[in-house]
Amino acid sequence: MSDFFNIIFSVDFGYAVLRVTTPILFAAMGALISDKAGVINIALEGMMLIAALTGVIVSALAQSAGLGLLAAVIVGALVGMILAYFALNLKTDVILAAIAINLIAMGGTVFILFMVGGDKGISSSLPSKVLPRIDIPLLKSIPVVGPILSGHNILTYMAFLSVWVMYIFIYKTPLGLRIRAVGENPDAADSVGISVRKIQYIALTLSGALAGFGGAYMSMGYVSWFSKNMTAGRGFIALAAEAMGGATPHGAMFTSLLFGLFDALSNSLQTLRVPAEFIQMIPYLATVIGLVIYAANKTEQIKRIQAQKERQAGTKTEKGKTT
């Protein structure tokens, strides 16, 4: 037990929490912006996987981590546009279209990796580049806090910065207002001249771009290679984080940190004599438990609102009879 607490309260564990939270947070921001537009993007997993492979291939061919990141983000955005085309133009069920993208990504990335580098499962023959780490001058000298917050990959800082950018974008800009209007009442938005299809196209494209950042981090920051199904369900965990966070940027950030904590815990427990199967299920078990608690609270909230409406309706009826 003492070994367990030594792991939990160590600087390395705090550093690992922020490190593993990064891809979840990017994907959660992607889930948030599409949700605000009234479209559920469950293709985040596939988008991250495709972007992760794209970043490795382009950075290896161009010998530039920056170009690899740019290519990953662009490909993520393009996949978002493809999902939008099938869902909005061809009227395909968005859930089925997203599942198809996830399945294509699972097998297609392995096939493309073999075609490009001749590798099966991991990109060992591709000399891909890694995005730089940043040491914050004053912060790194502070005991305990410095080693936890400083020295991360540049995308980790961008992920947490994206929370504030997303808040300003959604709540302080005209486009953000249109996105929220379309998500809350598309008929009312259409009646005042807002193109619902255009706004949802933009939302899904931005959602894919954010997933692209998460995928690029997985293969160019978290590790320095691409491997089969390396996202390991993080796109789905991000959907849970966004929902549990109340569909708000800061709420999604805190729930992403919570899931990141459990993910880091599963990695740290490998040093102890804990069954590997139990360790591997910790992040997903935490996701299920979190969603059950969230659903129970949401159901209770809906019941309270309905009961309040019924009481108000009963009061109005009694007043009408008295009159």
Salt bridges, closest charged atoms under 4 A:
ASP263 OD2 - ARG234 NH2 3.42
